[in-house]
Amino acid sequence: MPRAFTPKVITANALLEGDVVYLTEDDRWSRDLSEAELLTDEAVAEARLIDASRRQSEIVGAYLADMVGGDGGPEPTHFREDFRRTGPSNYHHGKQAEDLSRT
């Protein structure tokens, strides 16, 4: 028996900068997970992934990541995706530095 489809977002890495990016409903790549399109239909998710994967001049490594809907947009269900959205862990720069300045 097949498993039920769980909501997903399309994520990849920006080709030039290497930052984690998420596909939005209006076909932009955003570095902010809250702007990502939450896909709830498996066929639509697969079609969107195929289209996103063709954008090789912008991104690399597109895939579907499991998420749940939250008050502020999609939220990761796996620690890997939660880790990816905060950036590198060896020192505070980029997204991590921005997060520290908000506290």
Secondary structure by P-SEA (a helix, b strand, c coil): ccccccbbbbbbcccccccbbbbccccccccccccbbbbccaaaaaaaaaaaaaccccccbbbbbbbbbcccccccccaaaaaaaacccccccaaaaaaaaac
